[in-house]
Amino acid sequence: MKIKRIISYIPLIIWMAVIFLFSAQTSENSSETSSLPAAILARIINPDFELLNETDQTALIDKCQFAVRKLAHFSVYTVLGTLALFALSFHEKLNAKKRILFSSLICLAYAVSDEIHQYFVPGRSCEFRDICIDTLGAAAGTAAALAFSAVISAKRNKKEKDRITG
């Protein structure tokens, strides 16, 4: 079981590295990363996008880029929350409440450290709002992992009950 516990942390650590690499991008590179999804979203939101003048197109893309960037924060931390809970699931001495608490604390601490890291990256900033968005994303990931686990557990219990009652 100890080897499984160690291996269970590998996806979590890799995902933390992915987040770190995103955060290490300068503001210019980060904007490039989110510009294509923002432009696509702008065209979806406004079917007459091509008829807008260039100033209005740019303004709409900028608004969409803000939404895309915040959704990216939420999404990457949703995955982090799921992976943190998964890694902690191999600690049989921890009950479910402690696993959820520790998973939440790991994600919160990483969100704070991520924002502090961004403070030192050219053109980036440290924002409390992003810590909140990250934490909500992690909570969503944790909730999704718990729901998935409950469904799997219920199916196993039903199969076991059906096997016994025959």
HUHUFEN-V795961 format. One record per run of one state. SS is the DSSP state (@ for helix, = for strand, . for the rest). FROM is the first residue (numbers start at 1). LEN is the number of residues. Records with the same first field share a line. If there is no record, write none. Layout:
SS = FROM-LEN / FROM-LEN
This chain:
. = 1-1 / 24-3 / 46-3 / 52-2 / 89-7 / 120-8 / 166-1
@ = 2-22 / 27-19 / 49-3 / 54-35 / 96-24 / 128-38
